[in-house]
Structure formats: C-alpha cells, structure tokens
C-alpha cells in the first residue's frame, strides 16, 4: 500500500532554507516516520508524534493513508 506525505507551507518554507545536508537529514526522518506506521498516532485525532533522526526531527499527524508533517527541525 502506498502512503502519502503532506507538508504544511511552513515545512515547505523551512526545507527551502536548509542547507543540502539539513534538507537530506530531514527528508530521511520524514521517510523513516512514513515507514514506521506502528508508531503513528491515532488517525484523524488531535494527537501528534515526533520522529527523531541523527540531526533532524519532524512532528506529524496521521491519517489512514499517510502523514502530515507540520514542523521540522535540524541541529546541524
């Protein structure tokens, strides 16, 4: 089954401002969050989840068919 990823406008803007290393790190964390469906919060609710990587992190909400990333960070 294919899952979708939605990015808020704020996340799209933040990704544009990151250097290549930061962009790559954050995208890897988004991919990791998407593939770990068992760690998603309940779909359609008010709950969110945070996925951390080596130097990046993402906050997201879940739906039945994917996730919406609403905040990202990078510590590089």
PQR file with spaces between the fields and no chain letter, atoms N, CA, C, O and H, PARSE charges and radii, in Angstrom:
ATOM       1  N    UNK     1       0.838   -1.179    0.000 -0.4000 1.5000
ATOM       2  CA   UNK     1       0.000    0.000    0.000 -0.0000 2.0000
ATOM       3  C    UNK     1       0.883    1.242    0.000  0.5500 1.7000
ATOM       4  O    UNK     1       1.853    1.320    0.754 -0.5500 1.4000
ATOM       5  N    UNK     2       0.555    2.188   -0.825 -0.4000 1.5000
ATOM       6  CA   UNK     2       1.302    3.450   -0.880 -0.0000 2.0000
ATOM       7  C    UNK     2       0.696    4.438    0.117  0.5500 1.7000
ATOM       8  O    UNK     2      -0.524    4.527    0.259 -0.5500 1.4000
ATOM       9  H    UNK     2      -0.233    2.125   -1.438  0.4000 1.0000
ATOM      10  N    UNK     3       1.549    5.158    0.789 -0.4000 1.5000
ATOM      11  CA   UNK     3       1.108    6.177    1.736 -0.0000 2.0000
ATOM      12  C    UNK     3       1.493    7.548    1.214  0.5500 1.7000
ATOM      13  O    UNK     3       2.448    7.686    0.449 -0.5500 1.4000
ATOM      14  H    UNK     3       2.540    5.086    0.674  0.4000 1.0000
ATOM      15  N    UNK     4       0.750    8.556    1.626 -0.4000 1.5000
ATOM      16  CA   UNK     4       1.035    9.919    1.183 -0.0000 2.0000
ATOM      17  C    UNK     4       1.686   10.714    2.311  0.5500 1.7000
ATOM      18  O    UNK     4       1.530   10.402    3.492 -0.5500 1.4000
ATOM      19  H    UNK     4      -0.026    8.444    2.247  0.4000 1.0000
ATOM      20  N    UNK     5       2.411   11.737    1.915 -0.4000 1.5000
ATOM      21  CA   UNK     5       3.009   12.669    2.867 -0.0000 2.0000
ATOM      22  C    UNK     5       2.584   14.070    2.462  0.5500 1.7000
ATOM      23  O    UNK     5       2.844   14.499    1.338 -0.5500 1.4000
ATOM      24  H    UNK     5       2.537   11.991    0.956  0.4000 1.0000
ATOM      25  N    UNK     6       1.936   14.779    3.364 -0.4000 1.5000
ATOM      26  CA   UNK     6       1.594   16.177    3.146 -0.0000 2.0000
ATOM      27  C    UNK     6       2.524   17.023    4.002  0.5500 1.7000
ATOM      28  O    UNK     6       2.817   16.678    5.147 -0.5500 1.4000
ATOM      29  H    UNK     6       1.724   14.430    4.277  0.4000 1.0000
ATOM      30  N    UNK     7       2.982   18.125    3.441 -0.4000 1.5000
ATOM      31  CA   UNK     7       3.833   19.070    4.162 -0.0000 2.0000
ATOM      32  C    UNK     7       3.085   20.386    4.283  0.5500 1.7000
ATOM      33  O    UNK     7       2.526   20.873    3.301 -0.5500 1.4000
ATOM      34  H    UNK     7       2.744   18.405    2.511  0.4000 1.0000
ATOM      35  N    UNK     8       3.068   20.966    5.477 -0.4000 1.5000
ATOM      36  CA   UNK     8       2.459   22.282    5.616 -0.0000 2.0000
ATOM      37  C    UNK     8       3.328   23.310    4.900  0.5500 1.7000
ATOM      38  O    UNK     8       4.489   23.045    4.585 -0.5500 1.4000
ATOM      39  H    UNK     8       3.522   20.570    6.275  0.4000 1.0000
ATOM      40  N    UNK     9       2.760   24.475    4.648 -0.4000 1.5000
ATOM      41  CA   UNK     9       3.503   25.547    3.982 -0.0000 2.0000
ATOM      42  C    UNK     9       4.740   25.914    4.796  0.5500 1.7000
ATOM      43  O    UNK     9       5.799   26.181    4.227 -0.5500 1.4000
ATOM      44  H    UNK     9       1.817   24.690    4.904  0.4000 1.0000
ATOM      45  N    UNK    10       4.615   25.930    6.123 -0.4000 1.5000
ATOM      46  CA   UNK    10       5.749   26.260    6.983 -0.0000 2.0000
ATOM      47  C    UNK    10       6.877   25.249    6.812  0.5500 1.7000
ATOM      48  O    UNK    10       8.049   25.626    6.805 -0.5500 1.4000
ATOM      49  H    UNK    10       3.755   25.713    6.585  0.4000 1.0000
ATOM      50  N    UNK    11       6.539   23.985    6.677 -0.4000 1.5000
ATOM      51  CA   UNK    11       7.556   22.947    6.487 -0.0000 2.0000
ATOM      52  C    UNK    11       8.213   23.104    5.122  0.5500 1.7000
ATOM      53  O    UNK    11       9.434   22.999    5.009 -0.5500 1.4000
ATOM      54  H    UNK    11       5.587   23.679    6.683  0.4000 1.0000
ATOM      55  N    UNK    12       7.421   23.354    4.089 -0.4000 1.5000
ATOM      56  CA   UNK    12       7.994   23.570    2.757 -0.0000 2.0000
ATOM      57  C    UNK    12       8.973   24.738    2.777  0.5500 1.7000
ATOM      58  O    UNK    12      10.056   24.652    2.198 -0.5500 1.4000
ATOM      59  H    UNK    12       6.429   23.440    4.181  0.4000 1.0000
ATOM      60  N    UNK    13       8.595   25.834    3.444 -0.4000 1.5000
ATOM      61  CA   UNK    13       9.482   27.001    3.534 -0.0000 2.0000
ATOM      62  C    UNK    13      10.751   26.677    4.313  0.5500 1.7000
ATOM      63  O    UNK    13      11.845   27.083    3.920 -0.5500 1.4000
ATOM      64  H    UNK    13       7.715   25.904    3.915  0.4000 1.0000
ATOM      65  N    UNK    14      10.607   25.949    5.412 -0.4000 1.5000
ATOM      66  CA   UNK    14      11.777   25.588    6.222 -0.0000 2.0000
ATOM      67  C    UNK    14      12.734   24.704    5.431  0.5500 1.7000
ATOM      68  O    UNK    14      13.950   24.880    5.511 -0.5500 1.4000
ATOM      69  H    UNK    14       9.718   25.619    5.731  0.4000 1.0000
ATOM      70  N    UNK    15      12.197   23.758    4.670 -0.4000 1.5000
ATOM      71  CA   UNK    15      13.051   22.876    3.870 -0.0000 2.0000
ATOM      72  C    UNK    15      13.835   23.658    2.820  0.5500 1.7000
ATOM      73  O    UNK    15      14.984   23.328    2.527 -0.5500 1.4000
ATOM      74  H    UNK    15      11.209   23.615    4.604  0.4000 1.0000
ATOM      75  N    UNK    16      13.221   24.686    2.257 -0.4000 1.5000
ATOM      76  CA   UNK    16      13.905   25.516    1.254 -0.0000 2.0000
ATOM      77  C    UNK    16      15.086   26.270    1.853  0.5500 1.7000
ATOM      78  O    UNK    16      16.069   26.541    1.163 -0.5500 1.4000
ATOM      79  H    UNK    16      12.287   24.954    2.495  0.4000 1.0000
ATOM      80  N    UNK    17      14.991   26.606    3.131 -0.4000 1.5000
ATOM      81  CA   UNK    17      16.036   27.396    3.783 -0.0000 2.0000
ATOM      82  C    UNK    17      17.183   26.555    4.331  0.5500 1.7000
ATOM      83  O    UNK    17      18.239   27.094    4.662 -0.5500 1.4000
ATOM      84  H    UNK    17      14.193   26.386    3.692  0.4000 1.0000
ATOM      85  N    UNK    18      16.991   25.256    4.429 -0.4000 1.5000
ATOM      86  CA   UNK    18      18.045   24.391    4.969 -0.0000 2.0000
ATOM      87  C    UNK    18      19.155   24.179    3.944  0.5500 1.7000
ATOM      88  O    UNK    18      18.901   24.167    2.739 -0.5500 1.4000
ATOM      89  H    UNK    18      16.133   24.818    4.160  0.4000 1.0000
ATOM      90  N    UNK    19      20.385   24.011    4.427 -0.4000 1.5000
ATOM      91  CA   UNK    19      21.458   23.610    3.507 -0.0000 2.0000
ATOM      92  C    UNK    19      21.201   22.179    3.024  0.5500 1.7000
ATOM      93  O    UNK    19      20.345   21.481    3.568 -0.5500 1.4000
ATOM      94  H    UNK    19      20.592   24.021    5.405  0.4000 1.0000
ATOM      95  N    UNK    20      21.935   21.754    2.017 -0.4000 1.5000
ATOM      96  CA   UNK    20      21.729   20.420    1.441 -0.0000 2.0000
ATOM      97  C    UNK    20      21.776   19.314    2.491  0.5500 1.7000
ATOM      98  O    UNK    20      20.940   18.411    2.474 -0.5500 1.4000
ATOM      99  H    UNK    20      22.631   22.321    1.576  0.4000 1.0000
ATOM     100  N    UNK    21      22.748   19.375    3.407 -0.4000 1.5000
ATOM     101  CA   UNK    21      22.852   18.356    4.461 -0.0000 2.0000
ATOM     102  C    UNK    21      21.596   18.328    5.326  0.5500 1.7000
ATOM     103  O    UNK    21      21.077   17.257    5.642 -0.5500 1.4000
ATOM     104  H    UNK    21      23.428   20.109    3.420  0.4000 1.0000
ATOM     105  N    UNK    22      21.115   19.498    5.704 -0.4000 1.5000
ATOM     106  CA   UNK    22      19.923   19.582    6.540 -0.0000 2.0000
ATOM     107  C    UNK    22      18.688   19.080    5.821  0.5500 1.7000
ATOM     108  O    UNK    22      17.872   18.361    6.397 -0.5500 1.4000
ATOM     109  H    UNK    22      21.537   20.367    5.447  0.4000 1.0000
ATOM     110  N    UNK    23      18.555   19.462    4.565 -0.4000 1.5000
ATOM     111  CA   UNK    23      17.414   19.009    3.766 -0.0000 2.0000
ATOM     112  C    UNK    23      17.408   17.487    3.670  0.5500 1.7000
ATOM     113  O    UNK    23      16.368   16.851    3.846 -0.5500 1.4000
ATOM     114  H    UNK    23      19.218   20.046    4.097  0.4000 1.0000
ATOM     115  N    UNK    24      18.551   16.917    3.395 -0.4000 1.5000
ATOM     116  CA   UNK    24      18.672   15.457    3.280 -0.0000 2.0000
ATOM     117  C    UNK    24      18.346   14.775    4.618  0.5500 1.7000
ATOM     118  O    UNK    24      17.608   13.790    4.650 -0.5500 1.4000
ATOM     119  H    UNK    24      19.396   17.432    3.251  0.4000 1.0000
ATOM     120  N    UNK    25      18.898   15.300    5.717 -0.4000 1.5000
ATOM     121  CA   UNK    25      18.639   14.715    7.039 -0.0000 2.0000
ATOM     122  C    UNK    25      17.148   14.725    7.370  0.5500 1.7000
ATOM     123  O    UNK    25      16.602   13.718    7.821 -0.5500 1.4000
ATOM     124  H    UNK    25      19.498   16.100    5.691  0.4000 1.0000
ATOM     125  N    UNK    26      16.495   15.860    7.146 -0.4000 1.5000
ATOM     126  CA   UNK    26      15.071   15.972    7.475 -0.0000 2.0000
ATOM     127  C    UNK    26      14.237   15.062    6.573  0.5500 1.7000
ATOM     128  O    UNK    26      13.292   14.432    7.048 -0.5500 1.4000
ATOM     129  H    UNK    26      16.939   16.678    6.780  0.4000 1.0000
ATOM     130  N    UNK    27      14.564   14.982    5.295 -0.4000 1.5000
ATOM     131  CA   UNK    27      13.818   14.104    4.391 -0.0000 2.0000
ATOM     132  C    UNK    27      13.980   12.637    4.788  0.5500 1.7000
ATOM     133  O    UNK    27      13.043   11.851    4.648 -0.5500 1.4000
ATOM     134  H    UNK    27      15.332   15.494    4.909  0.4000 1.0000
ATOM     135  N    UNK    28      15.156   12.267    5.279 -0.4000 1.5000
ATOM     136  CA   UNK    28      15.361   10.896    5.767 -0.0000 2.0000
ATOM     137  C    UNK    28      14.487   10.611    6.984  0.5500 1.7000
ATOM     138  O    UNK    28      13.962    9.507    7.128 -0.5500 1.4000
ATOM     139  H    UNK    28      15.917   12.906    5.392  0.4000 1.0000
ATOM     140  N    UNK    29      14.330   11.600    7.858 -0.4000 1.5000
ATOM     141  CA   UNK    29      13.482   11.414    9.040 -0.0000 2.0000
ATOM     142  C    UNK    29      12.015   11.301    8.618  0.5500 1.7000
ATOM     143  O    UNK    29      11.270   10.495    9.176 -0.5500 1.4000
ATOM     144  H    UNK    29      14.757   12.497    7.741  0.4000 1.0000
ATOM     145  N    UNK    30      11.598   12.102    7.639 -0.4000 1.5000
ATOM     146  CA   UNK    30      10.227   12.003    7.130 -0.0000 2.0000
ATOM     147  C    UNK    30       9.989   10.606    6.555  0.5500 1.7000
ATOM     148  O    UNK    30       8.953    9.994    6.816 -0.5500 1.4000
ATOM     149  H    UNK    30      12.203   12.756    7.185  0.4000 1.0000
ATOM     150  N    UNK    31      10.935   10.108    5.783 -0.4000 1.5000
ATOM     151  CA   UNK    31      10.805    8.758    5.208 -0.0000 2.0000
ATOM     152  C    UNK    31      10.733    7.698    6.305  0.5500 1.7000
ATOM     153  O    UNK    31       9.955    6.749    6.205 -0.5500 1.4000
ATOM     154  H    UNK    31      11.777   10.605    5.571  0.4000 1.0000
ATOM     155  N    UNK    32      11.540    7.859    7.348 -0.4000 1.5000
ATOM     156  CA   UNK    32      11.518    6.901    8.459 -0.0000 2.0000
ATOM     157  C    UNK    32      10.166    6.932    9.168  0.5500 1.7000
ATOM     158  O    UNK    32       9.622    5.884    9.515 -0.5500 1.4000
ATOM     159  H    UNK    32      12.172    8.630    7.430  0.4000 1.0000
ATOM     160  N    UNK    33       9.626    8.125    9.382 -0.4000 1.5000
ATOM     161  CA   UNK    33       8.316    8.234   10.035 -0.0000 2.0000
ATOM     162  C    UNK    33       7.240    7.566    9.186  0.5500 1.7000
ATOM     163  O    UNK    33       6.360    6.885    9.713 -0.5500 1.4000
ATOM     164  H    UNK    33      10.069    8.976    9.100  0.4000 1.0000
ATOM     165  N    UNK    34       7.312    7.760    7.892 -0.4000 1.5000
ATOM     166  CA   UNK    34       6.304    7.198    6.996 -0.0000 2.0000
ATOM     167  C    UNK    34       6.331    5.674    6.995  0.5500 1.7000
ATOM     168  O    UNK    34       5.281    5.038    6.911 -0.5500 1.4000
ATOM     169  H    UNK    34       8.026    8.314    7.464  0.4000 1.0000
ATOM     170  N    UNK    35       7.502    5.090    7.086 -0.4000 1.5000
ATOM     171  CA   UNK    35       7.609    3.630    7.017 -0.0000 2.0000
ATOM     172  C    UNK    35       7.349    2.943    8.354  0.5500 1.7000
ATOM     173  O    UNK    35       7.199    1.722    8.397 -0.5500 1.4000
ATOM     174  H    UNK    35       8.355    5.607    7.154  0.4000 1.0000
ATOM     175  N    UNK    36       7.295    3.695    9.429 -0.4000 1.5000
ATOM     176  CA   UNK    36       7.037    3.115   10.757 -0.0000 2.0000
ATOM     177  C    UNK    36       5.586    3.362   11.165  0.5500 1.7000
ATOM     178  O    UNK    36       5.310    4.060   12.140 -0.5500 1.4000
ATOM     179  H    UNK    36       7.417    4.687    9.394  0.4000 1.0000
ATOM     180  N    UNK    37       4.696    2.793   10.422 -0.4000 1.5000
ATOM     181  CA   UNK    37       3.274    3.037   10.637 -0.0000 2.0000
ATOM     182  C    UNK    37       2.818    2.667   12.046  0.5500 1.7000
ATOM     183  O    UNK    37       1.879    3.270   12.565 -0.5500 1.4000
ATOM     184  H    UNK    37       4.920    2.225    9.630  0.4000 1.0000
ATOM     185  N    UNK    38       3.458    1.700   12.664 -0.4000 1.5000
ATOM     186  CA   UNK    38       3.090    1.305   14.017 -0.0000 2.0000
ATOM     187  C    UNK    38       3.314    2.392   15.055  0.5500 1.7000
ATOM     188  O    UNK    38       2.743    2.330   16.144 -0.5500 1.4000
ATOM     189  H    UNK    38       4.221    1.211   12.242  0.4000 1.0000
ATOM     190  N    UNK    39       4.136    3.388   14.736 -0.4000 1.5000
ATOM     191  CA   UNK    39       4.394    4.476   15.681 -0.0000 2.0000
ATOM     192  C    UNK    39       3.526    5.704   15.407  0.5500 1.7000
ATOM     193  O    UNK    39       3.641    6.705   16.114 -0.5500 1.4000
ATOM     194  H    UNK    39       4.599    3.438   13.851  0.4000 1.0000
ATOM     195  N    UNK    40       2.668    5.644   14.401 -0.4000 1.5000
ATOM     196  CA   UNK    40       1.793    6.775   14.097 -0.0000 2.0000
ATOM     197  C    UNK    40       0.769    6.959   15.216  0.5500 1.7000
ATOM     198  O    UNK    40       0.327    5.980   15.818 -0.5500 1.4000
ATOM     199  H    UNK    40       2.575    4.831   13.826  0.4000 1.0000
ATOM     200  N    UNK    41       0.392    8.202   15.497 -0.4000 1.5000
ATOM     201  CA   UNK    41      -0.704    8.418   16.441 -0.0000 2.0000
ATOM     202  C    UNK    41      -2.020    7.974   15.796  0.5500 1.7000
ATOM     203  O    UNK    41      -2.058    7.661   14.606 -0.5500 1.4000
ATOM     204  H    UNK    41       0.751    8.997   15.008  0.4000 1.0000
ATOM     205  N    UNK    42      -3.083    7.948   16.577 -0.4000 1.5000
ATOM     206  CA   UNK    42      -4.387    7.548   16.044 -0.0000 2.0000
ATOM     207  C    UNK    42      -4.773    8.456   14.877  0.5500 1.7000
ATOM     208  O    UNK    42      -4.652    9.677   14.985 -0.5500 1.4000
ATOM     209  H    UNK    42      -3.052    8.201   17.544  0.4000 1.0000
ATOM     210  N    UNK    43      -5.231    7.886   13.771 -0.4000 1.5000
ATOM     211  CA   UNK    43      -5.569    8.690   12.600 -0.0000 2.0000
ATOM     212  C    UNK    43      -6.712    9.656   12.858  0.5500 1.7000
ATOM     213  O    UNK    43      -7.697    9.318   13.513 -0.5500 1.4000
ATOM     214  H    UNK    43      -5.330    6.895   13.684  0.4000 1.0000
ATOM     215  N    UNK    44      -6.562   10.870   12.330 -0.4000 1.5000
ATOM     216  CA   UNK    44      -7.633   11.841   12.363 -0.0000 2.0000
ATOM     217  C    UNK    44      -7.883   12.519   13.693  0.5500 1.7000
ATOM     218  O    UNK    44      -8.801   13.332   13.797 -0.5500 1.4000
ATOM     219  H    UNK    44      -5.762   11.145   11.798  0.4000 1.0000
ATOM     220  N    UNK    45      -7.113   12.218   14.697 -0.4000 1.5000
ATOM     221  CA   UNK    45      -7.324   12.832   16.001 -0.0000 2.0000
ATOM     222  C    UNK    45      -6.464   14.066   16.194  0.5500 1.7000
ATOM     223  O    UNK    45      -5.876   14.591   15.248 -0.5500 1.4000
ATOM     224  H    UNK    45      -6.367   11.557   14.613  0.4000 1.0000
ATOM     225  N    UNK    46      -6.402   14.515   17.428 -0.4000 1.5000
ATOM     226  CA   UNK    46      -5.603   15.691   17.766 -0.0000 2.0000
ATOM     227  C    UNK    46      -4.188   15.313   18.187  0.5500 1.7000
ATOM     228  O    UNK    46      -3.367   16.193   18.448 -0.5500 1.4000
ATOM     229  H    UNK    46      -6.879   14.089   18.196  0.4000 1.0000
ATOM     230  N    UNK    47      -3.897   14.033   18.256 -0.4000 1.5000
ATOM     231  CA   UNK    47      -2.578   13.588   18.690 -0.0000 2.0000
ATOM     232  C    UNK    47      -1.555   13.743   17.577  0.5500 1.7000
ATOM     233  O    UNK    47      -1.863   13.596   16.394 -0.5500 1.4000
ATOM     234  H    UNK    47      -4.565   13.319   18.045  0.4000 1.0000
ATOM     235  N    UNK    48      -0.339   14.043   17.985 -0.4000 1.5000
ATOM     236  CA   UNK    48       0.773   14.120   17.048 -0.0000 2.0000
ATOM     237  C    UNK    48       1.892   13.225   17.531  0.5500 1.7000
ATOM     238  O    UNK    48       1.822   12.651   18.617 -0.5500 1.4000
ATOM     239  H    UNK    48      -0.088   14.163   18.945  0.4000 1.0000
ATOM     240  N    UNK    49       2.909   13.114   16.727 -0.4000 1.5000
ATOM     241  CA   UNK    49       4.069   12.302   17.085 -0.0000 2.0000
ATOM     242  C    UNK    49       5.324   13.020   16.614  0.5500 1.7000
ATOM     243  O    UNK    49       5.275   13.868   15.723 -0.5500 1.4000
ATOM     244  H    UNK    49       2.966   13.581   15.844  0.4000 1.0000
ATOM     245  N    UNK    50       6.438   12.670   17.223 -0.4000 1.5000
ATOM     246  CA   UNK    50       7.734   13.231   16.832 -0.0000 2.0000
ATOM     247  C    UNK    50       8.650   12.075   16.460  0.5500 1.7000
ATOM     248  O    UNK    50       8.732   11.075   17.173 -0.5500 1.4000
ATOM     249  H    UNK    50       6.477   11.981   17.947  0.4000 1.0000
ATOM     250  N    UNK    51       9.325   12.224   15.355 -0.4000 1.5000
ATOM     251  CA   UNK    51      10.319   11.248   14.903 -0.0000 2.0000
ATOM     252  C    UNK    51      11.658   11.965   14.865  0.5500 1.7000
ATOM     253  O    UNK    51      11.776   13.033   14.265 -0.5500 1.4000
ATOM     254  H    UNK    51       9.259   13.036   14.775  0.4000 1.0000
ATOM     255  N    UNK    52      12.663   11.388   15.498 -0.4000 1.5000
ATOM     256  CA   UNK    52      13.986   11.999   15.530 -0.0000 2.0000
ATOM     257  C    UNK    52      14.965   11.190   14.704  0.5500 1.7000
ATOM     258  O    UNK    52      14.880    9.965   14.618 -0.5500 1.4000
ATOM     259  H    UNK    52      12.567   10.520   15.986  0.4000 1.0000
ATOM     260  N    UNK    53      15.885   11.904   14.107 -0.4000 1.5000
ATOM     261  CA   UNK    53      16.965   11.276   13.364 -0.0000 2.0000
ATOM     262  C    UNK    53      18.297   11.690   13.956  0.5500 1.7000
ATOM     263  O    UNK    53      18.368   12.147   15.097 -0.5500 1.4000
ATOM     264  H    UNK    53      15.953   12.899   14.177  0.4000 1.0000
ATOM     265  N    UNK    54      19.330   11.529   13.188 -0.4000 1.5000
ATOM     266  CA   UNK    54      20.680   11.862   13.652 -0.0000 2.0000
ATOM     267  C    UNK    54      20.791   13.344   14.016  0.5500 1.7000
ATOM     268  O    UNK    54      21.262   13.682   15.102 -0.5500 1.4000
ATOM     269  H    UNK    54      19.272   11.158   12.261  0.4000 1.0000
ATOM     270  N    UNK    55      20.363   14.221   13.117 -0.4000 1.5000
ATOM     271  CA   UNK    55      20.423   15.654   13.393 -0.0000 2.0000
ATOM     272  C    UNK    55      19.133   16.382   13.062  0.5500 1.7000
ATOM     273  O    UNK    55      19.074   17.609   13.141 -0.5500 1.4000
ATOM     274  H    UNK    55      19.980   13.947   12.235  0.4000 1.0000
ATOM     275  N    UNK    56      18.112   15.647   12.696 -0.4000 1.5000
ATOM     276  CA   UNK    56      16.848   16.271   12.329 -0.0000 2.0000
ATOM     277  C    UNK    56      15.685   15.641   13.076  0.5500 1.7000
ATOM     278  O    UNK    56      15.809   14.556   13.644 -0.5500 1.4000
ATOM     279  H    UNK    56      18.160   14.650   12.632  0.4000 1.0000
ATOM     280  N    UNK    57      14.557   16.332   13.068 -0.4000 1.5000
ATOM     281  CA   UNK    57      13.347   15.804   13.683 -0.0000 2.0000
ATOM     282  C    UNK    57      12.137   16.340   12.929  0.5500 1.7000
ATOM     283  O    UNK    57      12.206   17.383   12.278 -0.5500 1.4000
ATOM     284  H    UNK    57      14.457   17.214   12.606  0.4000 1.0000
ATOM     285  N    UNK    58      11.037   15.620   13.025 -0.4000 1.5000
ATOM     286  CA   UNK    58       9.787   16.053   12.420 -0.0000 2.0000
ATOM     287  C    UNK    58       8.644   15.788   13.390  0.5500 1.7000
ATOM     288  O    UNK    58       8.668   14.815   14.144 -0.5500 1.4000
ATOM     289  H    UNK    58      10.981   14.773   13.553  0.4000 1.0000
ATOM     290  N    UNK    59       7.659   16.651   13.363 -0.4000 1.5000
ATOM     291  CA   UNK    59       6.419   16.449   14.109 -0.0000 2.0000
ATOM     292  C    UNK    59       5.317   16.249   13.077  0.5500 1.7000
ATOM     293  O    UNK    59       5.259   16.962   12.075 -0.5500 1.4000
ATOM     294  H    UNK    59       7.640   17.441   12.750  0.4000 1.0000
ATOM     295  N    UNK    60       4.441   15.273   13.326 -0.4000 1.5000
ATOM     296  CA   UNK    60       3.441   14.949   12.313 -0.0000 2.0000
ATOM     297  C    UNK    60       2.158   14.413   12.937  0.5500 1.7000
ATOM     298  O    UNK    60       2.141   13.940   14.073 -0.5500 1.4000
ATOM     299  H    UNK    60       4.489   14.694   14.140  0.4000 1.0000
ATOM     300  N    UNK    61       1.098   14.504   12.165 -0.4000 1.5000
ATOM     301  CA   UNK    61      -0.186   13.895   12.495 -0.0000 2.0000
ATOM     302  C    UNK    61      -0.428   12.784   11.483  0.5500 1.7000
ATOM     303  O    UNK    61       0.161   12.783   10.402 -0.5500 1.4000
ATOM     304  H    UNK    61       1.112   14.888   11.242  0.4000 1.0000
ATOM     305  N    UNK    62      -1.288   11.847   11.830 -0.4000 1.5000
ATOM     306  CA   UNK    62      -1.531   10.707   10.942 -0.0000 2.0000
ATOM     307  C    UNK    62      -2.971   10.689   10.438  0.5500 1.7000
ATOM     308  O    UNK    62      -3.901   11.148   11.100 -0.5500 1.4000
ATOM     309  H    UNK    62      -1.766   11.847   12.708  0.4000 1.0000
ATOM     310  N    UNK    63      -3.106   10.144    9.252 -0.4000 1.5000
ATOM     311  CA   UNK    63      -4.392    9.861    8.635 -0.0000 2.0000
ATOM     312  C    UNK    63      -4.367    8.400    8.214  0.5500 1.7000
ATOM     313  O    UNK    63      -3.327    7.750    8.330 -0.5500 1.4000
ATOM     314  H    UNK    63      -2.350    9.771    8.714  0.4000 1.0000
ATOM     315  N    UNK    64      -5.458    7.877    7.739 -0.4000 1.5000
ATOM     316  CA   UNK    64      -5.476    6.461    7.347 -0.0000 2.0000
ATOM     317  C    UNK    64      -4.492    6.151    6.235  0.5500 1.7000
ATOM     318  O    UNK    64      -3.938    5.053    6.176 -0.5500 1.4000
ATOM     319  H    UNK    64      -6.302    8.404    7.645  0.4000 1.0000
ATOM     320  N    UNK    65      -4.272    7.118    5.351 -0.4000 1.5000
ATOM     321  CA   UNK    65      -3.448    6.847    4.172 -0.0000 2.0000
ATOM     322  C    UNK    65      -2.105    7.569    4.176  0.5500 1.7000
ATOM     323  O    UNK    65      -1.432    7.615    3.147 -0.5500 1.4000
ATOM     324  H    UNK    65      -4.722    8.010    5.398  0.4000 1.0000
ATOM     325  N    UNK    66      -1.704    8.132    5.313 -0.4000 1.5000
ATOM     326  CA   UNK    66      -0.407    8.797    5.348 -0.0000 2.0000
ATOM     327  C    UNK    66      -0.261    9.743    6.524  0.5500 1.7000
ATOM     328  O    UNK    66      -0.995    9.663    7.509 -0.5500 1.4000
ATOM     329  H    UNK    66      -2.251    8.094    6.149  0.4000 1.0000
ATOM     330  N    UNK    67       0.706   10.640    6.398 -0.4000 1.5000
ATOM     331  CA   UNK    67       1.004   11.579    7.478 -0.0000 2.0000
ATOM     332  C    UNK    67       1.052   13.007    6.948  0.5500 1.7000
ATOM     333  O    UNK    67       1.273   13.240    5.759 -0.5500 1.4000
ATOM     334  H    UNK    67       1.302   10.705    5.598  0.4000 1.0000
ATOM     335  N    UNK    68       0.839   13.955    7.853 -0.4000 1.5000
ATOM     336  CA   UNK    68       1.015   15.369    7.552 -0.0000 2.0000
ATOM     337  C    UNK    68       2.112   15.892    8.475  0.5500 1.7000
ATOM     338  O    UNK    68       1.971   15.868    9.697 -0.5500 1.4000
ATOM     339  H    UNK    68       0.659   13.766    8.819  0.4000 1.0000
ATOM     340  N    UNK    69       3.187   16.356    7.888 -0.4000 1.5000
ATOM     341  CA   UNK    69       4.305   16.899    8.653 -0.0000 2.0000
ATOM     342  C    UNK    69       4.030   18.384    8.862  0.5500 1.7000
ATOM     343  O    UNK    69       3.885   19.133    7.897 -0.5500 1.4000
ATOM     344  H    UNK    69       3.302   16.376    6.895  0.4000 1.0000
ATOM     345  N    UNK    70       3.958   18.812   10.135 -0.4000 1.5000
ATOM     346  CA   UNK    70       3.634   20.203   10.420 -0.0000 2.0000
ATOM     347  C    UNK    70       4.776   20.976   11.071  0.5500 1.7000
ATOM     348  O    UNK    70       4.654   22.184   11.277 -0.5500 1.4000
ATOM     349  H    UNK    70       4.076   18.202   10.920  0.4000 1.0000
ATOM     350  N    UNK    71       5.870   20.317   11.396 -0.4000 1.5000
ATOM     351  CA   UNK    71       7.025   21.027   11.966 -0.0000 2.0000
ATOM     352  C    UNK    71       8.277   20.192   11.734  0.5500 1.7000
ATOM     353  O    UNK    71       8.242   18.965   11.827 -0.5500 1.4000
ATOM     354  H    UNK    71       5.968   19.336   11.229  0.4000 1.0000
ATOM     355  N    UNK    72       9.376   20.865   11.434 -0.4000 1.5000
ATOM     356  CA   UNK    72      10.660   20.181   11.256 -0.0000 2.0000
ATOM     357  C    UNK    72      11.749   20.986   11.948  0.5500 1.7000
ATOM     358  O    UNK    72      11.602   22.185   12.182 -0.5500 1.4000
ATOM     359  H    UNK    72       9.404   21.862   11.359  0.4000 1.0000
ATOM     360  N    UNK    73      12.830   20.313   12.268 -0.4000 1.5000
ATOM     361  CA   UNK    73      13.983   20.989   12.847 -0.0000 2.0000
ATOM     362  C    UNK    73      15.258   20.277   12.448  0.5500 1.7000
ATOM     363  O    UNK    73      15.255   19.090   12.123 -0.5500 1.4000
ATOM     364  H    UNK    73      12.948   19.338   12.078  0.4000 1.0000
ATOM     365  N    UNK    74      16.341   21.020   12.479 -0.4000 1.5000
ATOM     366  CA   UNK    74      17.644   20.466   12.136 -0.0000 2.0000
ATOM     367  C    UNK    74      18.679   21.113   13.047  0.5500 1.7000
ATOM     368  O    UNK    74      18.655   22.328   13.241 -0.5500 1.4000
ATOM     369  H    UNK    74      16.343   21.985   12.744  0.4000 1.0000
ATOM     370  N    UNK    75      19.581   20.322   13.606 -0.4000 1.5000
ATOM     371  CA   UNK    75      20.549   20.838   14.574 -0.0000 2.0000
ATOM     372  C    UNK    75      21.948   20.982   14.004  0.5500 1.7000
ATOM     373  O    UNK    75      22.905   21.156   14.758 -0.5500 1.4000
ATOM     374  H    UNK    75      19.600   19.335   13.448  0.4000 1.0000
ATOM     375  N    UNK    76      22.084   20.914   12.699 -0.4000 1.5000
ATOM     376  CA   UNK    76      23.406   20.993   12.067 -0.0000 2.0000
ATOM     377  C    UNK    76      23.905   22.335   11.986  0.5500 1.7000
ATOM     378  O    UNK    76      25.005   22.555   11.478 -0.5500 1.4000
ATOM     379  H    UNK    76      21.307   20.773   12.086  0.4000 1.0000
